[in-house]
């Protein structure tokens, strides 16, 4: 099965995604996973966290882990990015994540026929989207586990 096929083998439907920028690169993530896009607030550092976690902030009463998305995706580092893409928690017990991004571009629809398999083996990457504006890397949202 490929990204262009639904589980039953039928052609997949278009998917709405949120496009964002990290440096000069463009990425997208399924819009259904996104709760909100906010300006970054002050954060507190946390001990014993992975290198891509830059701290935590309060978001609507929930502790939200701030992730240096560029570091997570292996394309540099920008722990001072000003925008936060907040993701739905899988359930009430799951961790809420906020990805730090340089800029949020737009919500758009991806036609499965414009998606190519990623040329690199990475569990975070769903594929590469061909668009009139160039290439956009489609990434998986955090699982909250």
C-alpha positions in Angstrom: 0.0 0.0 0.0 1.3 3.5 -0.8 0.3 7.0 0.3 -1.9 7.2 -2.9 -4.0 4.2 -1.8 -6.6 3.9 1.0 -6.4 0.7 3.1 -9.0 -0.9 0.9 -6.8 -0.3 -2.2 -9.0 2.6 -3.5 -7.4 5.9 -4.4 -6.8 8.0 -1.2 -8.7 11.2 -0.6 -6.9 14.6 -0.4 -5.6 15.5 3.0 -5.6 18.9 4.6 -2.2 19.9 6.0 -0.6 22.8 7.8 2.5 24.1 6.1 5.3 25.7 8.1 8.9 26.8 7.7 12.1 25.8 9.5 14.8 28.0 8.1 14.7 27.8 4.4 12.9 24.5 4.4 9.1 23.9 4.2 7.2 21.1 6.0 3.7 20.1 6.5 1.7 18.0 9.0 -1.9 16.7 9.1 -4.2 19.5 10.1 -6.4 17.1 12.1 -3.5 16.6 14.6 -3.1 20.4 15.2 -5.0 22.1 18.1 -3.8 25.6 17.6 -1.0 27.9 16.5 0.2 30.4 19.1 2.9 32.8 19.7 5.7 31.5 22.0 5.3 32.3 25.7 8.0 32.1 28.3 9.1 28.5 29.1 10.8 26.8 32.0 13.6 24.4 31.5 13.2 20.7 32.4 15.8 18.3 33.7 16.5 15.0 32.1 14.8 15.7 28.7 15.9 14.7 25.2 18.1 17.3 23.5 15.2 18.4 21.2 13.0 19.4 24.2 13.8 23.0 25.1 11.4 23.3 28.0 7.8 23.5 29.0 5.1 26.2 29.0 1.6 26.4 30.3 -1.0 26.1 27.5 -4.7 26.3 28.7 -3.8 24.7 32.0 -1.8 21.9 30.5 2.0 21.5 30.7 3.1 21.6 27.1 6.5 20.3 26.0 8.3 22.7 23.6 10.2 20.9 20.9 13.0 22.4 18.8 11.4 21.0 15.7 14.5 21.7 13.5 16.6 19.6 15.9 14.0 16.9 16.1 13.9 16.6 12.3 17.7 16.8 12.0 17.9 20.0 10.0 19.8 22.3 12.4 18.4 23.9 15.6 16.3 26.9 16.4 15.3 26.8 20.0 14.3 30.5 19.8 11.6 30.1 17.1 8.7 32.4 17.8 5.6 30.3 16.7 4.3 27.2 18.3 2.2 24.5 16.6 0.3 22.8 19.5 -0.8 19.2 18.8 -3.8 17.3 20.2 -3.0 15.0 23.0 -3.9 11.4 22.3 -5.8 11.3 25.5 -6.0 13.1 28.8 -2.9 11.3 30.2 -0.8 12.0 27.1 1.8 14.7 26.9 0.9 17.8 25.0 3.6 18.9 22.5 4.3 22.3 20.9 6.6 22.4 17.9 8.6 25.5 17.6 8.6 26.8 14.0 9.9 29.9 12.3 6.7 30.7 10.3 3.3 29.1 9.7 2.5 29.5 6.0 -1.0 28.1 5.2 -3.5 25.3 5.3 -3.7 23.5 2.1 -5.0 20.3 0.6 -2.6 17.6 -0.6 -3.5 15.4 -3.5 -2.0 11.9 -2.8 -0.8 11.8 -6.4 1.6 14.7 -5.6 3.3 12.8 -2.8 6.5 10.9 -3.4 8.1 8.4 -0.9 10.8 10.1 1.2 14.3 9.5 -0.3 15.6 8.9 3.2 14.7 6.4 5.9 13.1 8.4 8.7 10.1 7.4 10.8 9.1 11.0 11.1 8.7 11.6 7.4 5.6 10.5 5.4 6.8 11.7 2.1 7.8 14.7 -0.1 5.0 16.7 -1.7 5.5 18.3 -5.1 3.9 21.7 -5.4 4.1 24.7 -7.7 6.1 26.4 -5.0 8.7 23.6 -4.7 9.0 20.6 -2.4 7.4 20.3 1.0 8.4 17.5 3.5 5.3 15.8 5.0 6.1 14.9 8.6 4.3 12.8 11.2 2.8 14.7 14.2 4.0 13.7 17.7 2.3 10.6 19.1 2.1 11.9 22.7 3.7 8.7 24.1 
